[in-house]
């Protein structure tokens, strides 16, 4: 196996086309490598093709064209092995309401052919914080507990790769922290994590590398640090000692007065230095009480790339 947990080449998925219906191309020839042992962010707006890609990886959707290799196994040649290498925590709460958490894990393990001697249902229940609910009906669990159970079900067959599809959507802060602690622990033990999320601050904090998908195509794929580095726009926030009568001016400066009286001066670091910004503030007769800077975050990168696409 190469250094990649997943290798995707020319992946195409087309829906429709039957009975005179127009075709819709959800994926348009995606090429993507996901390194082994990474926490990899898969981001994109609604309808970008993320769910289609995940469902193809999970074996739930049949691709139209292209090649997918999961943990070294070609999905077409070795479908069983490739599917066994990946566990998916879906976004939807699809649980049998009459199964207890322990029974749900046992059934899931059976579906994957895990021998009883190798099942670790109690260990997984402890990991996701459901030991005290092991025999409760799933229908009595809170929404957060059901999400924990979905994570447990994704782990029953000892997968090398774990896909988390919007895992923290609509959950409370305590559950979110518990989930990320588990994800970090699993990753430290060698598991490759693939994360989709609309909370971009989570992706910025958790992911080593990120791919941004828009309209069925990969519009960016790099390390998180490099993606953030693409946005060289910085904002210097000046808090004047007294209300500024005149706004600073200068080439490449975008100045706005905020509600609290501070001056937000945005500029490109590749074109303008901080010293030039401060000179413009001084020339405008503004006395500085306090100053701070604001860097671009992943949301800025995301919006910039998806809008341009």
KARARA-V213595 format. One record per residue. PSI is psi in whole degrees, -180 to 180 (999 if undefined). D_FIRST is the distance of its C-alpha to the first C-alpha in whole Angstrom. Layout:
PSI;D_FIRST, PSI;D_FIRST
This chain:
144;0, -172;4, 11;7, 135;8, -35;8, 135;10, 124;11, 131;14, 124;16, 38;20, 123;20, 136;24, 122;26, 130;30, 156;32, -159;36, -13;37, 149;39, 41;43, 3;43, 142;41, 146;40, 147;36, 121;34, 106;31, -35;29, 133;26, 67;26, 54;23, 133;21, 127;18, 133;16, 133;13, 113;13, 145;11, 135;10, 4;13, 164;16, 107;19, 125;19, 132;22, 103;23, 158;26, 158;29, 169;32, 136;33, 8;32, -24;30, 5;27, -49;25, -39;26, -44;25, -46;22, -42;21, -31;23, -43;21, -38;17, -8;19, 14;20, -21;24, 137;25, 127;24, 157;23, -40;25, 164;23, 179;19, 137;16, 124;14, 124;10, 118;10, 36;7, -6;5, 126;9, 129;11, -30;14, -35;17, -42;15, 68;14, -37;16, -45;17, -39;13, -38;13, -34;16, -21;16, -8;13, 140;15, 139;19, 126;22, 103;25, 165;27, -34;30, 145;32, 75;34, 85;33, 146;35, 119;37, -18;40, 4;41, 143;38, 162;38, -43;35, -44;34, -39;35, -42;33, -39;30, -42;31, -44;31, -42;27, -39;26, -39;27, -31;26, 1;23, 26;24, 121;23, 150;26, -34;29, -19;28, 2;25, 147;26, 52;27, -45;30, -37;32, -41;29, -40;28, -38;32, -40;32, -43;29, 7;31, 36;34, 18;36, -39;37, -7;40, 18;40, -33;38, 9;41, 150;42, 142;42, -30;39, -18;42, -6;44, 148;41, 168;41, -40;39, -40;37, -36;36, -37;35, -38;32, -40;32, -37;31, -40;29, -43;27, -42;27, -33;26, -15;23, -3;22, -28;23, 21;20, 53;18, 152;16, -22;13, 133;14, 124;18, 125;20, 108;23, 104;26, 56;29, -24;29, 15;32, 118;34, 18;38, 162;37, 171;39, -40;38, -46;38, -39;35, -45;33, -41;33, -42;32, -46;29, -32;28, -43;29, -41;27, -45;24, -42;24, -46;24, -40;21, -39;19, -27;20, 0;19, -1;15, 137;15, 131;14, 131;18, 125;19, 128;22, 138;25, 151;29, -7;32, 94;33, -26;31, -30;33, -45;30, -40;27, -38;29, -37;29, -33;26, 138;23, -43;21, 156;20, 139;22, 135;22, 123;25, 135;26, 130;29, 42;31, 11;28, 151;26, 115;24, -13;27, 145;25, 111;22, 179;22, 155;22, -42;25, -43;27, -38;27, -44;28, -33;31, -20;32, -26;32, 97;35, 15;38, 130;40, 152;42, 126;45, 123;48, 116;50, 126;54, 106;56, 152;59, -29;62, 159;64, 132;64, 123;63, -33;65, 135;63, 140;60, 147;58, 153;57, 159;55, 131;53, 4;50, 134;51, 109;51, 133;53, 143;54, 125;56, 168;55, -31;57, 6;57, -8;58, 161;55, 122;54, 114;51, 109;50, 143;47, 162;46, 123;43, -22;42, -16;41, -28;45, 137;47, 161;47, -33;48, -40;51, -36;52, -45;52, -33;54, -40;57, -38;57, -43;57, -43;60, -27;62, 0;62, 25;64, 124;62, 126;62, 123;58, -39;58, 156;55, 143;52, 165;48, 151;45, 124;42, 160;39, 145;37, -178;35, -29;32, -40;34, -45;36, -47;33, -51;32, -41;36, -44;36, -42;33, -33;33, -44;37, -33;36, 999;34
